[in-house]
Amino acid sequence: MTIEEKANRIIEDIRNEKGVNPIKMFKSMAKKEYISIHGPEHHILDGACLLMAYHNAGGKIDIDSALEKLLKEGLRMPGAMCGLWGICGAITSIGAALSIIDGTGPLSEDGTWGDHMAFTSSAIGELGQINGPRCCKRDAMIAFKHGIEYVRQHYGVQIEYEKQHCEFSSQNQQCIKERCPFFG
C-alpha cells in the first residue's frame, strides 16, 4: 500500500472516531493493519486524531475541509525527517492541525505563528532530552501531550489527556525501553 493510499484510508477511517481523546483515537487507528510501527503515515494520522477530537469536543471547524488540508500537508512531509531534517513528523502533524484550526500561514501577524513555533519548540525539546532512535509511537505521545495542552490553553476546548503506557514496544525492534517515558 502506498503512502497516499494509507493517508486516504486514515482520513476515511478517522471520520468514524467519536471520542474527545486523541490518544485513544491514535491507539485505535495505529492498530489497523495498514499503519506501520514507524512511517510517514504518522505525519497524517497524528494531526487527524487531534482535529477529530477537537471537532468532537465542540471545536468550531469544518472537519471535512480540515482533514483534506491535513492530508495535503502531511503528504508533503517525507519519511525519516526526524533523523534527516531534525524535526519530528508527529510534531509537525500536530503543528499543521493547529495551523488549520487557526488559519495560520507564513505571513500571519495575529500571534498564532509564534504560538505554533512555541508548541513545536516545547515538544521537540522534550524529544531531544529522550534522544533516539526514533519511535513514531513515543513521539506521537509527546506531540499529543503538548498539543492537547495547547488546545486547552488557546481554545478552551476540553479534549482529554491521560498519561499512557505503550502498547507497541514489542513491535519496535529499536525500543529504548526504560528510557521511554511510556514504557511499561
C-alpha positions in Angstrom: 0.0 0.0 0.0 1.4 3.4 -1.0 1.7 6.3 1.5 -1.1 8.1 -0.5 -3.4 5.0 -0.1 -2.6 4.8 3.6 -3.2 8.6 4.0 -6.6 8.3 2.3 -7.6 5.4 4.5 -6.6 7.3 7.6 -8.8 10.3 6.6 -11.7 7.9 5.8 -11.4 5.9 9.0 -10.8 8.8 11.4 -14.2 10.2 10.5 -15.7 7.2 12.4 -14.0 8.1 15.6 -16.4 9.6 18.2 -14.4 10.4 21.3 -12.6 13.5 22.5 -9.3 11.8 23.4 -6.9 12.0 20.5 -4.5 9.4 22.1 -7.3 6.8 22.3 -8.1 7.5 18.7 -4.5 7.2 17.8 -4.1 3.9 19.5 -7.2 2.5 17.9 -6.1 3.7 14.4 -2.5 2.6 15.0 -3.6 -1.0 15.4 -5.1 -1.1 11.9 -3.2 -3.4 9.5 -2.2 -0.5 7.2 -0.5 1.5 9.9 3.2 0.7 10.2 5.0 0.8 13.6 7.1 3.7 12.1 6.5 5.6 8.9 5.3 8.8 7.3 1.6 7.8 7.7 2.1 9.3 11.2 2.5 12.7 9.6 -1.2 12.5 8.7 -2.5 10.2 11.5 -1.4 12.3 14.4 -2.8 15.6 13.3 -6.0 13.9 12.1 -6.6 12.5 15.6 -6.2 15.9 17.1 -8.5 17.5 14.6 -11.2 14.9 15.1 -11.0 15.1 18.9 -11.2 18.9 18.7 -14.2 18.7 16.4 -16.0 16.1 18.6 -15.4 18.2 21.7 -17.2 21.1 20.1 -14.3 22.9 18.4 -15.6 25.2 15.6 -14.1 23.7 12.5 -15.2 22.4 9.1 -13.9 18.9 9.8 -14.0 17.7 6.2 -12.1 20.7 4.9 -9.6 20.5 7.8 -8.9 16.8 7.2 -8.4 17.4 3.5 -5.9 20.2 4.2 -4.1 18.0 6.7 -3.9 15.2 4.2 -2.3 17.6 1.7 0.2 19.0 4.2 1.0 15.6 5.7 1.9 14.1 2.3 4.4 16.9 1.8 6.4 15.7 4.9 8.9 13.0 3.9 9.6 9.9 5.9 12.7 9.9 8.1 12.5 13.7 8.5 13.3 13.2 12.2 16.7 11.8 11.5 17.4 13.7 8.3 16.0 17.1 9.0 16.0 17.3 12.8 12.2 17.8 13.2 9.7 15.1 14.1 6.8 14.4 11.7 4.4 13.7 14.7 5.1 17.2 16.0 4.8 18.8 12.6 1.5 16.9 12.0 0.1 18.4 15.2 1.5 21.8 14.3 -0.2 21.5 10.9 -3.5 20.7 12.7 -3.1 23.8 14.9 -2.4 26.0 11.9 -5.5 24.6 10.2 -7.7 25.4 13.2 -6.3 28.9 13.4 -6.0 29.6 9.7 -2.3 30.4 10.2 0.1 30.9 7.3 3.6 32.2 6.8 2.5 35.8 6.9 0.2 35.6 9.9 0.6 38.5 12.4 -2.1 37.6 14.9 0.3 35.7 17.2 -0.6 32.2 16.1 2.5 31.9 14.0 4.7 32.4 17.1 2.4 30.3 19.3 2.8 27.4 17.0 6.5 27.8 17.0 6.5 27.7 20.8 4.4 24.5 20.7 6.9 22.9 18.3 9.8 24.1 20.4 8.5 22.7 23.6 7.6 19.3 22.1 10.8 18.9 20.2 12.8 19.9 23.3 11.2 17.0 25.2 12.0 14.6 22.4 15.6 15.9 22.3 16.0 15.1 26.0 14.9 11.5 25.5 17.1 11.0 22.4 16.9 8.4 19.6 16.5 6.2 17.9 13.1 7.4 16.6 9.9 5.8 17.7 6.8 7.2 15.9 4.5 6.0 18.7 6.6 7.6 21.5 7.0 10.8 19.5 3.2 10.9 18.9 2.5 10.6 22.6 4.8 13.6 23.3 3.3 15.6 20.4 -0.2 14.9 21.8 0.8 15.9 25.3 1.9 19.3 24.1 -0.8 19.6 21.5 -3.6 18.9 24.0 -2.2 21.4 26.4 -2.1 24.0 23.6 -5.7 23.3 22.6 -6.9 23.7 26.2 -5.0 26.9 26.8 -5.7 28.6 23.4 -9.2 27.4 22.5 -10.8 26.4 25.8 -11.9 23.2 24.2 -11.6 20.3 26.6 -10.1 17.3 24.7 -8.9 14.6 27.0 -5.4 13.6 28.0 -4.1 11.0 30.4 -0.6 9.6 30.6 -0.3 6.5 28.5 1.6 3.2 28.6 3.0 1.9 25.4 1.1 -0.9 23.7 3.6 -1.1 20.8 7.0 -1.8 22.4 7.1 -5.4 21.4 6.7 -4.4 17.7 9.6 -1.9 17.8 13.0 -3.5 17.3 14.7 -0.3 18.4 12.6 0.3 21.5 14.6 2.2 24.1 12.6 0.5 26.9 13.2 2.2 30.3 14.5 5.4 28.7 11.0 5.9 27.2 8.5 7.7 29.5 5.7 5.5 28.2 7.4 2.0 28.5 5.9 -0.4 30.9 
